[in-house]
């Protein structure tokens, strides 16, 4: 029997790749709540071993990159779009 309320489709997402100055687990903890409490963020990761401390965020289509950058800067970190 199939469930009437179950839909098997992928929600459209977008990928943001950002350059930051976040380097330590303590600094990651300062931004973690924003990412984990946002219903628009599907997945996120931060590569602190990369020279640009790359932050990758997979989000639903209704989240704007400027909102993410603003939130990270509000926590006192550098953040900008990584050039293509």
C-alpha positions as CSV (number, residue, x, y, z in Angstrom):
1,X,0.0,0.0,0.0
2,X,1.4,3.4,-0.9
3,X,1.3,6.3,1.4
4,X,-0.8,9.2,0.0
5,X,1.3,11.8,1.7
6,X,4.7,10.5,0.5
7,X,6.2,12.3,-2.4
8,X,9.5,11.0,-3.9
9,X,11.0,14.1,-5.5
10,X,14.0,16.2,-4.8
11,X,13.5,19.7,-3.6
12,X,15.5,22.1,-5.7
13,X,18.7,23.2,-4.0
14,X,21.6,25.6,-4.6
15,X,25.2,25.4,-3.6
16,X,27.1,28.3,-2.0
17,X,30.9,28.2,-1.8
18,X,32.3,30.8,0.4
19,X,35.8,31.9,1.6
20,X,36.1,32.5,5.3
21,X,38.6,33.0,8.1
22,X,37.0,30.4,10.4
23,X,39.8,28.1,11.5
24,X,39.0,26.4,14.8
25,X,36.3,24.1,16.2
26,X,35.5,26.9,18.7
27,X,34.8,29.3,15.8
28,X,32.8,26.7,14.0
29,X,30.6,26.3,17.1
30,X,29.8,30.1,17.0
31,X,28.2,29.7,13.6
32,X,26.8,26.1,14.0
33,X,23.5,27.2,15.5
34,X,22.6,29.4,12.6
35,X,23.2,26.4,10.2
36,X,21.5,23.8,12.3
37,X,18.4,26.0,13.1
38,X,17.8,27.2,9.5
39,X,15.2,25.2,7.7
40,X,16.6,26.3,4.4
41,X,20.0,24.8,4.9
42,X,20.1,21.1,3.8
43,X,23.9,20.5,4.4
44,X,27.0,22.4,5.2
45,X,30.7,21.8,5.7
46,X,33.8,23.8,6.4
47,X,37.2,22.8,5.3
48,X,39.6,24.4,7.7
49,X,42.6,22.7,6.0
50,X,42.0,24.6,2.8
51,X,43.9,27.9,2.5
52,X,40.5,29.7,2.0
53,X,38.7,27.9,4.8
54,X,36.0,27.0,2.4
55,X,32.4,26.9,3.6
56,X,30.1,24.9,1.4
57,X,26.3,25.2,2.0
58,X,23.6,23.3,0.2
59,X,20.4,25.2,0.7
60,X,16.8,25.4,-0.6
61,X,16.2,27.9,-3.4
62,X,14.6,30.4,-1.0
63,X,17.8,31.2,0.9
64,X,20.0,34.0,-0.5
65,X,23.8,34.0,-0.3
66,X,23.8,37.6,1.1
67,X,21.9,36.4,4.2
68,X,24.5,33.7,4.9
69,X,27.4,36.2,4.4
70,X,25.6,38.7,6.7
71,X,25.0,36.1,9.4
72,X,28.7,35.0,9.4
73,X,29.9,38.5,9.4
74,X,27.6,39.3,12.4
75,X,29.5,36.7,14.3
76,X,32.7,38.6,13.6
77,X,34.2,36.5,10.8
78,X,35.3,37.3,7.3
79,X,33.1,35.8,4.6
80,X,32.8,36.4,0.8
81,X,31.9,34.5,-2.3
82,X,34.8,32.4,-3.5
83,X,35.7,33.6,-7.1
84,X,34.8,31.1,-9.9
